[in-house]
């Protein structure tokens, strides 16, 4: 295994990253992660009670897929402009404004759902998608700024672990909240967690968030979009997010429809899929930083290599213990890639446009997240769950090929 080079390749971007770790680094990570956890729970929770929402609003599986997919669809279009703005402004302030936006979106969705106004619910979720993409891009930017190159993947991996924590929280508690308070309450149930996170994040992140030096020029911004390495890493994000959101969106419905489990039990079982990401995403950073000496490509190759056969055989088994084991292993494998992607994206460009590169990665990755629940609903409606999981397996196989050809930043 080749050592990481000590000199800078003139062909490679020059880094302006911090040389010293921010003194409150882990408090910054904790606060940002709490905000992101609440947002992720808000994001996925409709998937945990999809049959209830369908019965209440009289909608089919394809339309129901938009309840989750719309947030990712909004983020696809909002992410790149957000990254360009973050490279020119203060990410810390943007985080605070995003939390306030989520609170508004949650209250709006709750009142719209109570009235049975599906279109208004979708509009509120679109607003929540804007809050999500700001928190995600700004959070990665600030956590990266608080770290050095030796521990950045680990710190960012911890932050990205907030996603599966929130998904597990939403999947596991959504049916309970809907049963106790009626299903529209799911839209306001997790906003308080983001406010608590902001209360921790705001004082500990003082001094972070503002870019040093001149803002990137239009030419530098365009160079990000023309960078083949950026597109290569973006493809990995598209494929991994497609797998992740397909299982999260339709796993509970599969267990309820095909195996006859109750909605509450199905939600708790599927919650293990994102929950294992807490271990997986943190492990990916540690493995990349420590075991592979800063290399990223081996992580994503192994991720897709393990996930592909597991997804392909998922619907062939009926044993609950075996299905839970498959969910755990698949969730771990898929989220290894998600743990390193955003560090990966920063490292293939100059740090001056790092937030733009992360935003591009978010946009392309979330395009997969947007399409997966909707396409999954169409395939399930036309051909059933077996065909849908088979398609997801082929996506993972394609991921192996894409990971094999992925670049390795910092190596000649």
N, C-alpha and C positions, 0 to 999 in steps of 0.2 A: 504493500500500500504506500503510495508516494506521500512524502511529507508536504504540508501546506507551504507554499513558497514564501520566502522571507522578503523578497523584493517585489516591487509592483511591475507587472507587465504593462508596457506602454500602450498595449492594445486594450487593456482592461480599465474600467472606471477607477478613478482615484477616490478613496474614501475620506470623508470628513467626519466620520463617526467619533463619538466621545472616547477619550482614552481612560476615563475613570468612571466607575459606577456611581450613580446617584445615591446619596446617603439613605434615602427613604425608598429605595428601589422596590422592595417587596411590599411595602405599604401601598405604593403606587399601583403595583400589579394587583394587589388584593382589592383596592377600590375600583379600579377599571374592570376587574373580573366580576365583581358584584353587579355593576351596571350591566355588563354584557350578559350575565346569567339571567337577570330579570327580563331582558329583551329577548333572549333565546327562548325562554319559557313562554312569553307572550307570542312569539313567532310560531311555535310548533303546536301550541295547545289545541287549536281546532281539530288537528288530526286525531286527537285522543277521543273526541266525541263526535266524529263525522256522522255516524248513523243517526244520532240524536238531532243534529243540525239539519240533516237531510229531511228527516221526518217533519221537523218544525217548519222549515221553509219550503218544503216540497220541491227539492232540487235533486238532480242526478249526480253520479260519481264524478263526471268530468267537471261540472260546474262547481261541485264541492271542492275539487282540487285547487280551485282558485283561492280559497280561503287561506291556504298556506302559500301557494305559488305566487300570489300577487305581491307579497312582501319581497320576494326574491326578484320578481319582474321589475318592481320599482327600483330595487337596488342595482340591477343591471344597468339601468340608464342613469341613475344618480351617482354611482360610485366614481366614475372617472372625473366628472366635474368636481365632485367632492374632494378627490385627491389633489386636483390642480389647485383648488382653493386652500387646502391644508398646507400645501407647499409654500403658500404666500401669506398665511395668516397664523392664528394661534389655535393649535389642536385642543388645548386645555379648555378654552372658552367654548369651542365647538362641542365638546363632550357635555358641558352643562346645558347648552341650548338643546341638544338632542334629548336629554332626559326630560326636559320640560315638554318637548314635542311629543314624546311617548305618553306622558301623562294625559295630554289632550287627546291623543289618538285612542287611548284605552277607554276614556270616558265616552267619547264619541261612539266607539264600537259597542259599548254596553247599552247605551240608550237606543242605538239603531237596531240592535238585536232584539231588544225588548219590544220594539215596535214591529218586528218582523220585516224590516226594510233591508233586504239583501244587498242592494246596490250601495246603500249608505255604509253598511258593514264593510264592503269591499273597499270603498273610498277611505274609510278610517284605517284599514290595514295598509293601504298604499302610503298613507302618511306615516304609519309606523315603520314602513320599509325605509323611508328617508332617515328616520331616527336611527334605525339599525345600522345603515351603511356608514353614517357619520361616526357612531360609537365604535364600530369595528375598525375602520380605517384610522381614526384618530387614536384609538386605544393601542393599536399595533405601533403607530408612529411614536407615541409617548413612551411606551414600554421599551421600544428599541432605543430611544434616546437615553433612557435611564440606565442602559446596560452597555457593556463593551462587547467587542467581537468575540471574546472568549466565552461569554455566557448569554449572548443574545438569543440564540435558538432555544435555550432552556427557558429564559424569561418569557419569550413570545409563546413558547409551547404551553407554559402555565396559563397565560392569558387566553389562548385559544381553547384551553380545556373548559373555560366558562361556557362555551357553546354546548358541549354534551351534558354538562351539569344542568344547564337551563332546559335542554331538550328532555332530559330524564325527569326533571321537576314538572315540566308541563305535561309530559305523557303520563306520569304516574299519578298526579293530583288532579288533572283536568276532569276526569269522570266524577271524582268526589266533589269537586267544586260545583260542577253542573248539577249533580244530584241534590246538593244542599241548597244552592242559591239560584238554580235555573242556569241554563247554558250561557246566556249573555254575560254572566259574571266572570267568565274566563278571561275576558278582555281587560279587566281592571285588577285581576287577582295578583299580578306580579309587578305592577308599577311601583309599589312601595319598596321593593327590593332595589330598584334602580336608584331611588332617592337615597336610601341608606348607603349605597355604593358611592354616590356623588358626595355625600357628607364625609366619607373617608378619603376619597380621591382628591377633592379640591384642595385641602390644606397640605397634603403630602406631596402633591405634584407641582408645588410652587417653583417657578424657575424653568419648568419644562414646557414644551409645546410651541415655542417661537423658533422659527428657522433663523440660523445665523447666516450672514452673508446676503448676497443679492438673491432675489427670487429667481427661479428658473425662467429662461427665455422661452419664447414660442418654439424656437428651434430645438431647444433641449427637451421640451415637452413632446414635440413631434418625433424626436429620436427614440423616445420610449416606445411609441407606437410602431416604429419601424424595426425595433430590436427583435431579431429572431429568437433570442434566448428568452425574452419576455413572453413571446407567443408560445414557446415550447412549454414553459412553466405554467402558462395560462391554460393550455390544453389539459395538463395534468389536473389542474383545479376543476375544470369543467367536468371531467370524467369522474373524479372522486366525489364531488358534490352531487352529481347525478345519482350515484350509488347511494350515498348517505341519505339524501332526501327521499328517494324512492322507498327504501325500507322504512324510514321514519313515518312517511305519509300513509303507506298502505299495509304495513306489517300488522297493525292492530286490527284493521278491517279483515285481513286474511285470516287471522286467528279466530275472529268472531264469526265470519261468514262460512269458512271452510271447516273449522274444527268445532264450532258451536260454543266457544267460550263466551263468558259474559264480557261486556265492554270494559268493566273495571279490571278484571283479571287480564284481559288482552293488553290493556294500557300498561299495567304493571310489568308484564312480561316483555313487551317491546321496549320499555324504558331501559332495560339492560343494554340495548344496542347503543344508544348514545352515552349511557352512564359509563361504560367501560372506556370511553374516550378520555375520561379524566386521567386514567393511567396511560392510555395510548399516546395522547398528545404530549404529555410531559415526558414520557419515555422517548418519544421520537427526537425531542430536542437534546436530551441527555445522550442518547445513542449517537446522534449526529455530531455533537460537540466533543464527546469523550471517546467513544469507541471508534468512530470513523474519522476522527481528527478534523472535524469541520466539513466533511463531505455530506452532500444532501441526496445525490442520486441513488445510492444504495438503499436508502430508506424508502423512497417511492417505488423502486423496483420490487422490493420485498413486500410492500404493502399490497400492490395489485396482484402479485404472484400468489399470495395467500388468499386474497378475497375472491378471486375468480372462481375457483372450484367450489368454494363454500356457497356462493350465491347460486351457482348453477344447480346444486343439489338440494337447495333449501326446501322446496315444496315436495320433495320425494319422501319426506319423513313425517310421521304423525305423532311420534313420542314427544311429550312435552319437555321432559328433561333434555332430550337430544336437541329439540328446537331452541331451548334456552342456551345450550352450549354453542349451537351454531350462531345464534344472535351475538353472543359474547365474542366469539372468535372473529366473526365478520366485522363487528363494530370496532374491535381492536385493530384489525388489519386496515380497514378503510381509513380510520382516523390517524394512522401513522403518517399518511401523506398530508392530511389536513394540519397536522402539528408543525410541519416544517415548511409548508408552501409559502407562507408570508415572509419568513426569513429568507427563503430561497429567492423570492421575487425581488427583495431589496438588494440582494448581493449581485445581481446581474446588471445593475445600473449604478450610476454615480449617486452618492447619498443626497445630492442636491435635488434630485427628482425621485427620491425613494418613496415618498408618500404617493406620488403619481403611479409608480410601479405597483405598489401595494393595492392602490385603488383599481388599477387595471386588472390585477389578479383577482380582486374581489368581484369585479364586474363580470369577468369571463367565467369564474367559478360559479357565481350565483346565477348565471344564465342556465347552467346545468341544474341548479337547485330549483329554478323557476319552472323549467320544462319537465323535470322528472315527475312531480306529482300529477301534472296535467296529462302528459303522455301516458303515464302509468294508468290513470283513470280511463283513458281512451282504450288502451290495450285490454285492460280488465273488462271493460264493457263489451268489447268485440270478441275477445278470445279467452278470457279468464285469467286467473292468477298464475297458472303454470306458464303461460306464454309470456306474461309480464316479467316474471322472475328469470326466465330464460333470456329475454332481451337484456335485462340488467347484467346477467352473467357475461354476455358477449361484450358489453361495455367494459367490464373489468378485464376481459382478455385483450381488448384493444388498448387498455391502460398499460398492460405489460409491455406492448410494443412501443408505446409512447415513452414510458419510463426508461426503456433500454437505450433510447436515443436522446435522452434528456441531457442538457449541458451540466457541467460541474463548475460552478463559479470559483474563480481563484486558482484554477489549474490550467496548465498549458495543454 
